[in-house]
Amino acid sequence: MKHIKTATVMFTALTLLTACGESTGDRALSGGAIGAGVGAVTGAVVGGHAGTGAIIGGAVGAAAGGLTKKKDVDLGKPVWR
């Protein structure tokens, strides 16, 4: 049950935060960074390896960010712009 809660929290966080940015590249980059952070924490919390969680979370976040459009979720300009 703990894994289901963790996966739900991770999915929700990725869904809400992956589309930060103006361009597809910005959204993929920010989604990857956010996903890697969430994945590392999740991996460590559930007793797995934080590095593996970061890799999986980063890949999922980058894919989600790259596949969204600005109109889907717009949280403004990223901090690096």
C-alpha positions in Angstrom: 0.0 0.0 0.0 2.9 2.3 0.8 4.2 2.0 -2.8 0.8 2.9 -4.3 0.6 6.1 -2.2 4.2 7.0 -3.1 3.5 6.4 -6.8 0.3 8.5 -6.6 2.1 11.4 -5.0 5.0 11.1 -7.6 2.6 11.0 -10.5 0.6 14.0 -9.2 3.7 16.1 -8.6 5.0 15.3 -12.1 1.7 16.1 -13.7 1.4 19.4 -11.9 5.0 20.6 -12.4 6.4 19.2 -15.7 5.2 21.9 -18.0 7.1 24.8 -16.7 8.4 26.8 -19.6 7.8 28.6 -22.9 9.1 26.0 -25.4 9.1 22.2 -25.7 12.7 22.1 -24.7 12.1 24.3 -21.6 9.3 22.0 -20.5 11.3 18.8 -21.1 14.3 20.3 -19.2 12.3 21.4 -16.2 10.2 18.3 -16.2 13.3 16.2 -16.2 14.9 18.1 -13.4 11.7 18.0 -11.3 11.2 14.3 -12.1 14.7 13.4 -11.1 14.3 15.1 -7.8 11.0 13.5 -7.1 12.3 10.2 -8.3 15.4 10.3 -6.0 13.3 11.1 -3.0 10.8 8.5 -3.8 13.5 5.9 -4.4 15.1 6.6 -1.1 11.8 6.6 0.8 10.5 3.3 -0.5 13.8 1.6 0.3 15.1 1.5 -3.3 18.1 3.2 -4.7 17.9 7.0 -5.0 19.9 7.0 -8.2 17.6 4.6 -9.9 14.6 6.7 -8.8 16.3 9.8 -10.2 16.9 8.2 -13.6 13.4 6.9 -13.9 11.8 10.1 -12.6 14.0 12.2 -14.8 13.0 10.2 -17.9 9.3 10.3 -17.1 9.4 14.0 -16.2 11.3 14.9 -19.4 8.9 12.9 -21.5 5.9 14.4 -19.8 7.3 17.9 -20.1 8.2 17.4 -23.7 4.8 16.1 -24.7 2.8 18.9 -23.1 1.9 22.1 -24.8 2.2 25.6 -23.3 -1.6 25.9 -23.1 -1.9 22.5 -21.2 -0.1 23.8 -18.1 1.5 27.2 -18.0 3.4 28.1 -14.8 5.3 31.0 -16.4 8.8 31.5 -17.5 11.5 29.2 -16.1 14.1 30.6 -13.8 16.9 30.3 -16.4 15.2 32.6 -18.9 
